Amino acid sequence: MNPEPALLIVAPVADGFDLAHIPWSRTARERISVNNDKFSELDMLEIIVDGLPFLLSHFATEETGQIFARKNFKKPSADVRISHQSAIGVTPRDILTSGQHLPEIIHRILLLGKWIGDSLAATAVILVPSSELVSFEYFDEAVKEYFEGRPLPSSLLAAFPEA
């Protein structure tokens, strides 16, 4: 059993969306490999980013709503839209679970969130472990700044254990 996703990227994709058809950017395609066969009958996809394995999961609109209702998320700002949208979860594979606090893993999780969000016109990102819900625009800007060497905002940093 895999742990809950570190990130849920909320986007207006159909409930039957096939993860194998994410329209990855050229940059993303150059850095990932996709294992389409591992979970062929499930709404899951294993991808390898820079040699590190991650699991992508598709959560239908109803499931996304249930996750939101089940968690005690901090009150989102008015510009965060999640109703009637599904989500894509990003979970480090079992082999990476104990290293989720390492900068290399955090970097790849954030990178996947950015790539998926850009590809699917995401509206929000749910940082599941910290119960933080932010607009995709906020997430995208914070991740860009992080990749430029600035620290992550505390609201995003709290999403990663022992970071």
Salt bridges, closest charged atoms under 4 A:
GLU4 OE2 - LYS71 NZ 3.28
ASP18 OD2 - HIS21 ND1 3.23
GLU30 OE2 - ARG26 NE 3.28
GLU46 OE2 - LYS38 NZ 3.99
GLU46 OE2 - ARG93 NE 3.57
ASP50 OD2 - ARG31 NH2 2.42
ASP50 OD2 - ARG108 NE 2.72
ASP118 OD2 - LYS114 NZ 2.93
GLU132 OE1 - LYS74 NZ 3.81
ASP140 OD1 - LYS114 NZ 2.90
ASP140 OD2 - LYS144 NZ 3.43
GLU145 OE2 - ARG150 NH1 3.76
GLU148 OE1 - ARG150 NH1 3.38
